[in-house]
C-alpha cells in the first residue's frame, strides 16, 4: 500500500513538472521565485567558500616559508626571580 502511494505521488509530481514545462510557466507563485532565488544564493555561497578554501590551500602549499611569529604582549618583570 505504501509503495503504490509513493509511486502515485511521484507520478503526480512528474506530471506536474511536465505540465509546467509545456506551459513554459515554471514559477506559478511568488514563493516559487523566492525559493528558487534562495536556493541559488545558497549554492553560490557554498561554491564561493569552496573556492576560497582551495585558494587558501594552494597558497599555503606553494609557500615553503613559515610565517615569523612575534612575541605578543609585555614582559612582566615582577615575575622575574
Number of C-alpha atoms within 10 A of each C-alpha: 6 7 8 9 10 11 12 12 12 12 12 12 12 12 12 12 13 13 13 14 11 10 9 9 10 14 12 9 9 9 10 11 13 12 11 13 12 11 11 12 12 12 12 12 11 12 12 12 12 12 12 12 12 12 12 11 11 11 11 12 10 8 9 8 8 7 7 6 6 6 7 6 6 6 9 7 7 6 6 6 4
